[in-house]
């Protein structure tokens, strides 16, 4: 979806970063999930040939459906979610594996840091979207984001993202569900990605309004469904 809006070059940039991870490439399985109607063709650069890269078609799918389809097709025991506009740093994969090795089965999910370029608009983008993901020390995570989080594949498949086509609430629902099951959610700053953003005051205002609407929907749902309230306090 991001590739359709912003161009395929961003996706190639993410793939490049995944080939440069400190965790050996043979331990990393990359699945690109696409809706063929939005991205009819996907030509991978020659330099990525031979890597463990699989294209998963998910016709007429939305964001959360695509995450779920990728997890279903994966083989590795840990599923990590990225977006095509989020560049992982070199230690990203290793930090995820190390955290799951350390906490074991009691760990429900790892949430990583999200940062953008240090411009005035970049800082404003962070305040209205991912400002809570800037801490420099590991700590309990309040909630999760679909663009930089990781899970045991078995537990993810047992309770995947709700396939809501409208707003960014299923990650909040996922976090609440894991917490209710007694699982740990750890924010790990070394699991770090650079998020692209669209410049321009109009884009900034649209994005801010959208996130505000998502927040209100998640908050409203918390009265009758899972315990959202503690995630926002």
C-alpha positions in Angstrom: 0.0 0.0 0.0 2.9 2.4 0.8 4.6 1.3 -2.4 1.5 2.2 -4.4 1.4 5.7 -2.8 5.1 6.6 -2.4 6.8 4.5 -5.1 8.6 1.2 -5.1 12.0 2.7 -4.3 11.1 2.8 -0.6 10.5 -1.0 -0.6 13.8 -1.6 -2.2 15.4 0.5 0.5 13.9 -1.7 3.2 15.1 -4.8 1.4 18.6 -3.4 1.2 18.6 -2.7 4.9 17.5 -6.3 5.6 20.5 -7.7 3.7 22.9 -5.6 5.8 21.7 -6.9 9.2 24.2 -8.0 11.9 22.1 -11.2 12.2 23.3 -13.5 9.3 21.0 -13.4 6.3 20.5 -17.2 6.5 18.5 -16.6 9.7 16.2 -13.9 8.2 13.2 -14.8 6.1 11.6 -11.9 4.2 8.0 -11.9 3.1 6.6 -9.1 1.0 2.8 -9.1 1.1 1.0 -7.3 -1.7 -2.4 -6.8 -3.1 -1.9 -7.5 -6.8 -4.6 -5.1 -7.8 -2.6 -2.2 -6.2 0.9 -3.5 -7.1 0.5 -5.6 -10.2 4.2 -6.3 -10.8 7.2 -6.5 -8.4 10.6 -6.8 -10.0 13.3 -7.5 -7.3 16.7 -6.0 -8.0 19.4 -8.5 -9.1 21.5 -7.9 -6.0 18.7 -9.5 -3.9 18.5 -12.7 -5.9 19.3 -15.7 -3.8 18.1 -14.1 -0.6 15.2 -15.7 1.4 12.6 -13.4 -0.1 9.0 -14.5 -0.8 6.2 -12.5 -2.4 2.8 -13.3 -0.8 -0.2 -12.3 -2.8 -3.2 -11.1 -0.7 -5.9 -10.0 -3.2 -8.2 -7.2 -2.1 -6.5 -7.0 1.3 -6.0 -4.2 3.8 -3.1 -3.5 6.2 -3.9 -5.9 9.0 -5.0 -8.7 6.6 -1.6 -8.4 4.9 0.2 -8.7 8.2 -1.8 -11.9 9.0 -1.2 -13.4 5.6 2.5 -12.9 6.0 2.6 -14.6 9.4 0.6 -17.5 8.0 3.2 -18.0 5.2 6.2 -17.6 7.4 8.4 -20.5 8.6 10.6 -18.8 11.3 9.4 -19.0 15.0 9.5 -15.2 15.4 7.3 -13.0 13.2 8.5 -9.3 12.9 6.3 -6.7 11.2 7.7 -3.9 9.1 6.2 -1.4 6.7 7.7 -0.5 3.3 8.3 3.1 4.6 10.3 2.0 7.6 14.0 1.4 7.3 15.4 -1.0 10.0 18.9 -0.2 11.5 21.6 -2.9 11.2 21.0 -4.3 14.7 17.2 -4.5 14.3 16.8 -8.3 13.7 19.5 -9.3 16.2 18.0 -7.2 18.9 14.6 -8.8 18.3 16.1 -12.3 18.5 18.1 -11.4 21.7 15.0 -10.1 23.4 13.0 -13.3 22.7 15.9 -15.4 23.8 16.1 -13.5 27.1 12.4 -13.6 28.1 11.3 -16.8 26.4 7.7 -17.8 26.3 6.6 -15.2 28.9 7.3 -12.5 26.3 4.2 -11.6 24.3 5.7 -9.0 21.9 8.6 -6.7 21.3 7.9 -3.1 20.3 10.7 -1.1 18.7 11.7 2.5 18.5 10.5 4.7 15.5 12.3 7.9 14.5 12.3 10.4 11.7 14.7 13.0 10.3 15.4 15.9 12.7 13.5 18.6 10.9 10.8 20.7 12.4 8.1 18.8 10.4 9.7 15.5 11.3 9.5 16.4 15.0 5.9 17.4 14.7 5.2 14.1 12.9 6.6 12.2 15.8 4.6 14.2 18.4 1.4 13.4 16.7 2.1 9.8 15.9 5.1 7.9 17.5 6.3 10.3 20.2 6.0 7.6 22.8 8.5 5.4 20.9 11.5 7.6 21.6 12.7 6.3 25.0 16.4 5.3 25.1 16.0 2.6 27.7 14.2 -0.8 27.5 10.9 -0.8 29.4 7.4 -2.2 29.5 5.6 -1.2 26.4 2.2 0.5 26.7 1.0 -0.5 23.3 2.2 -1.8 19.9 2.5 -0.6 16.3 2.1 -2.7 13.2 5.1 -1.0 11.5 7.8 -2.2 14.0 6.8 -5.0 16.4 7.6 -8.8 16.7 5.8 -11.8 18.1 6.2 -15.6 18.7 4.6 -16.8 15.4 2.6 -19.5 17.2 0.9 -17.1 19.6 0.4 -14.5 16.8 -1.4 -17.1 14.7 -3.6 -18.2 17.6 -4.8 -14.6 18.0 -3.9 -12.5 14.9 -4.7 -8.9 14.2 -8.4 -8.2 13.8 -8.8 -7.4 10.1 -10.3 -4.0 10.5 -10.2 -2.1 7.2 -10.8 1.4 8.7 -8.6 2.5 11.5 -5.3 1.7 13.3 -6.8 0.0 16.4 -6.0 -3.7 16.0 -2.4 -3.2 17.4 -4.0 -1.7 20.5 -6.4 -4.6 20.7 -3.5 -7.0 20.3 -1.5 -5.3 23.1 -4.6 -5.4 25.4 -5.1 -9.1 24.7 -1.5 -10.0 25.4 -1.5 -8.1 28.6 -4.8 -9.7 29.7 -3.1 -13.1 29.1 -0.3 -12.1 31.5 2.3 -11.7 28.7 5.1 -9.2 28.8 5.3 -6.4 26.2 8.9 -5.0 26.0 9.9 -1.7 24.3 13.4 -2.2 23.0 15.2 0.9 21.7 17.7 -1.1 19.7 14.8 -2.5 17.6 14.9 0.8 15.7 13.5 1.9 12.4 13.5 5.2 10.5 10.0 6.2 9.4 9.4 8.2 6.2 6.9 10.9 6.2 5.2 13.0 3.6 6.3 16.7 3.7 3.8 19.5 3.5 1.5 21.2 6.1 -1.6 19.7 4.5 -0.2 16.1 4.8 0.8 16.8 8.4 -2.7 18.0 9.3 -4.4 15.1 7.6 -2.2 12.6 9.4 -2.8 14.3 12.7 -6.6 14.2 12.2 -6.5 10.6 11.2 -4.5 9.5 14.3 -6.9 11.5 16.5 -9.8 9.7 15.0 -8.1 6.3 15.5 -7.4 7.1 19.1 -11.0 8.1 19.8 -12.3 4.9 18.2 -9.9 2.7 20.2 -10.8 4.6 23.4 -14.5 4.2 22.8 -14.1 0.5 22.1 -12.4 0.0 25.4 -15.5 0.6 27.4 -17.2 -2.6 26.2 -14.3 -4.8 24.9 -10.7 -5.3 26.0 -9.0 -3.2 28.7 -7.8 -0.3 26.5 -7.9 2.3 29.3 -4.7 1.2 31.0 -2.8 1.5 27.7 -3.6 5.2 27.4 -3.1 6.2 31.1 
